[in-house]
Amino acid sequence: MSGRNGILNEIRRIVGTEHVISSPEDCACYSYDASRMQCTPEMVVFPASTTQVAELLKLANREMLPVYPRGAGTGMVGAALPGRGGMALVLNRLNRILEIDSDNMVAVVEPGVITGQLQKAVSHHGLFYPPDPASLAFSTIGGNVAMCAGGPRAVKYGVTRDYVLGLTVVLPTGSILRTGTRTVKGVVGYDLTRLMVGSEGTLGVFTEIVLRLVPAPEDIMTLMVVFPRLDDAARAVCQITRDRIIPSTIEIMDQPTIRAVEEYLHIGLPTDAEALLLIEVDGRPAILAEDASRIGDTCLRGGASHVETARSEAERERLWKARRAVSPALGRIKPGKINEDITVPRTQIPALIRAIGRLASKHDLVIACFGHAGDGNIHTNIMLDKKNPDELQRAEAAVEELFRLVLQLGGTLSGEHGVGIAKSPFMPWEVGEEGLETMYRIKRALDPLNILNPGKMFEPNRAFFRS
Ligand SMILES: Cc1cc2nc3c(=O)[nH]c(=O)nc-3n(C[C@H](O)[C@H](O)[C@H](O)COP(=O)(O)OP(=O)(O)OC[C@H]3O[C@@H](n4cnc5c(N)ncnc54)[C@H](O)[C@@H]3O)c2cc1C
């Protein structure tokens, strides 16, 4: 094995001296993500090609150096954090859109492309890349694929995994794997693409991504619907899809959220209402108006007190203003929060929301719920002051009860933020002993020396080198 200086020199030879950082002050800039946890890498390396990534991983195996792939560092669960020091492998120099093939509706991109920039580029071809995490203005496609990012449009269009056709992956040992096809159909062998999507940087480093595109919708309409009773809003979500209309988005805000946003923005939101739904439909203009009017009628019959419809960009933006302000507005209730992105089948939303209300009373907590009601993904924010040990303890007890409830309702502990470090203790609750064991065997087969993103996902529940 070489000493750290010898390793750094070899890395500089692979990627170029100016693409390696090793001073503690510079490395500190790569010590965090959006989880508010922190661990500092020993070095930060910026490769520019698949071959360089492969060489770096071979070196890391030889030197037993942990490697942590990183996109924009916007992850919510600490998945990119260098828990054991080693190398932060930042992929933002691999940032080219290599091809937009309009006829086959396919894009080939490098992982460091910013999601919003890809969406803009394909829109010039009349095409659409639907996954829309709220971080799309700054998160990368590589990070989105590794976390299987989703967003409000998932109710109609699905999530990142539904758009990844193929990948170039540098495996943890440094060999290069190509998965998938450029076609929608393709059933030769195991679906390694699907295995890699959502693998949170633990099974390989993506250096090229083939994405499926769809035709861009011609028009969009937005509705804001006021519900005096939360239960009615939750039931309306199911009724709309039962009426055979699939909106592109159904977002919900509960009363604590509405009140926080109104106090923040003063835009005349109905603070006595228990819920607001923000619903969007997209498609051909001739059909949209009819769909919007049917949705409005369904909501009014189901207990809504008011429906407002918007079609122009400016009017739609006005309706979205409240939803976009939720995060900063909630910050004014308490200095901290525990934000869980639990997800239940749509039909269980009323039961979930009632139970969250009971949890808030039982533990004397403010719990604000908002999010993607159309796909059952409710962001549940337990507001607290983390410096208050009693409140923190009550909040943690509430989280455990919430997780058990979500699983009883047939849901999942994370709809989009993933496991990383934050949710790893709870992995066995959802995937079970056999699920965990199977994932562990896959990880060990691909990464025998546990070089790539160690300490994440299922590993805290396993001693990695257990025989
Ligand atoms: C304000 C805000 C809003 C957000 N909204 C949403 C949302 O609506 N929906 C949602 O799903 N998420 C959301 N997120 C979370 C986050 O943006 C996503 O998880 C995103 O996909 C992370 O992308 P990134 O480029 O920042 O990746 P990073 O945070 O840098 O990395 C995330 C994971 O991907 C791995 N990784 C990164 N690049 C590669 C690669 N090329 N090959 C292999 N592994 C790689 C890392 O090792 C890590 O495990 C939000 C975050 C913020 C801060």
PDBQT file of the ligand as one rigid body, heavy atoms in Angstrom, charges set to zero:
ROOT
HETATM    1  C1  LIG A 501     -34.844  21.808  -1.409  1.00  0.00    +0.000 C 
HETATM    2  C2  LIG A 501     -34.804  20.325  -1.740  1.00  0.00    +0.000 A 
HETATM    3  C3  LIG A 501     -35.907  19.761  -2.316  1.00  0.00    +0.000 A 
HETATM    4  C4  LIG A 501     -35.889  18.398  -2.631  1.00  0.00    +0.000 A 
HETATM    5  N1  LIG A 501     -36.995  17.850  -3.230  1.00  0.00    +0.000 NA
HETATM    6  C5  LIG A 501     -36.979  16.563  -3.580  1.00  0.00    +0.000 A 
HETATM    7  C6  LIG A 501     -38.104  15.992  -4.244  1.00  0.00    +0.000 A 
HETATM    8  O1  LIG A 501     -39.104  16.649  -4.491  1.00  0.00    +0.000 OA
HETATM    9  N2  LIG A 501     -38.043  14.690  -4.595  1.00  0.00    +0.000 N 
HETATM   10  C7  LIG A 501     -36.929  13.936  -4.343  1.00  0.00    +0.000 A 
HETATM   11  O2  LIG A 501     -36.919  12.756  -4.728  1.00  0.00    +0.000 OA
HETATM   12  N3  LIG A 501     -35.866  14.434  -3.703  1.00  0.00    +0.000 NA
HETATM   13  C8  LIG A 501     -35.853  15.724  -3.322  1.00  0.00    +0.000 A 
HETATM   14  N4  LIG A 501     -34.758  16.252  -2.692  1.00  0.00    +0.000 N 
HETATM   15  C9  LIG A 501     -33.612  15.396  -2.374  1.00  0.00    +0.000 C 
HETATM   16  C10 LIG A 501     -32.476  15.415  -3.442  1.00  0.00    +0.000 C 
HETATM   17  O3  LIG A 501     -32.504  16.588  -4.213  1.00  0.00    +0.000 OA
HETATM   18  C11 LIG A 501     -32.555  14.193  -4.344  1.00  0.00    +0.000 C 
HETATM   19  O4  LIG A 501     -32.311  13.023  -3.598  1.00  0.00    +0.000 OA
HETATM   20  C12 LIG A 501     -31.581  14.236  -5.527  1.00  0.00    +0.000 C 
HETATM   21  O5  LIG A 501     -31.845  13.127  -6.357  1.00  0.00    +0.000 OA
HETATM   22  C13 LIG A 501     -30.111  14.212  -5.117  1.00  0.00    +0.000 C 
HETATM   23  O6  LIG A 501     -29.318  14.574  -6.242  1.00  0.00    +0.000 OA
HETATM   24  P1  LIG A 501     -27.845  15.144  -6.045  1.00  0.00    +0.000 P 
HETATM   25  O7  LIG A 501     -27.273  15.390  -7.370  1.00  0.00    +0.000 OA
HETATM   26  O8  LIG A 501     -27.856  16.286  -5.114  1.00  0.00    +0.000 OA
HETATM   27  O9  LIG A 501     -27.147  13.889  -5.371  1.00  0.00    +0.000 OA
HETATM   28  P2  LIG A 501     -26.252  13.803  -4.041  1.00  0.00    +0.000 P 
HETATM   29  O10 LIG A 501     -27.013  14.316  -2.867  1.00  0.00    +0.000 OA
HETATM   30  O11 LIG A 501     -24.922  14.375  -4.302  1.00  0.00    +0.000 OA
HETATM   31  O12 LIG A 501     -26.119  12.232  -3.917  1.00  0.00    +0.000 OA
HETATM   32  C14 LIG A 501     -27.230  11.440  -3.606  1.00  0.00    +0.000 C 
HETATM   33  C15 LIG A 501     -26.842   9.965  -3.738  1.00  0.00    +0.000 C 
HETATM   34  O13 LIG A 501     -26.561   9.681  -5.089  1.00  0.00    +0.000 OA
HETATM   35  C16 LIG A 501     -25.283   9.082  -5.203  1.00  0.00    +0.000 C 
HETATM   36  N5  LIG A 501     -24.758   9.519  -6.499  1.00  0.00    +0.000 N 
HETATM   37  C17 LIG A 501     -24.671  10.783  -6.967  1.00  0.00    +0.000 A 
HETATM   38  N6  LIG A 501     -24.205  10.767  -8.225  1.00  0.00    +0.000 NA
HETATM   39  C18 LIG A 501     -23.985   9.463  -8.551  1.00  0.00    +0.000 A 
HETATM   40  C19 LIG A 501     -23.501   8.791  -9.711  1.00  0.00    +0.000 A 
HETATM   41  N7  LIG A 501     -23.153   9.446 -10.810  1.00  0.00    +0.000 N 
HETATM   42  N8  LIG A 501     -23.390   7.445  -9.673  1.00  0.00    +0.000 NA
HETATM   43  C20 LIG A 501     -23.760   6.750  -8.573  1.00  0.00    +0.000 A 
HETATM   44  N9  LIG A 501     -24.226   7.326  -7.460  1.00  0.00    +0.000 NA
HETATM   45  C21 LIG A 501     -24.338   8.668  -7.451  1.00  0.00    +0.000 A 
HETATM   46  C22 LIG A 501     -24.513   9.555  -3.984  1.00  0.00    +0.000 C 
HETATM   47  O14 LIG A 501     -23.492   8.646  -3.623  1.00  0.00    +0.000 OA
HETATM   48  C23 LIG A 501     -25.617   9.574  -2.941  1.00  0.00    +0.000 C 
HETATM   49  O15 LIG A 501     -25.802   8.288  -2.431  1.00  0.00    +0.000 OA
HETATM   50  C24 LIG A 501     -34.746  17.609  -2.332  1.00  0.00    +0.000 A 
HETATM   51  C25 LIG A 501     -33.639  18.208  -1.743  1.00  0.00    +0.000 A 
HETATM   52  C26 LIG A 501     -33.668  19.554  -1.449  1.00  0.00    +0.000 A 
HETATM   53  C27 LIG A 501     -32.453  20.171  -0.813  1.00  0.00    +0.000 C 
ENDROOT
TORSDOF 0
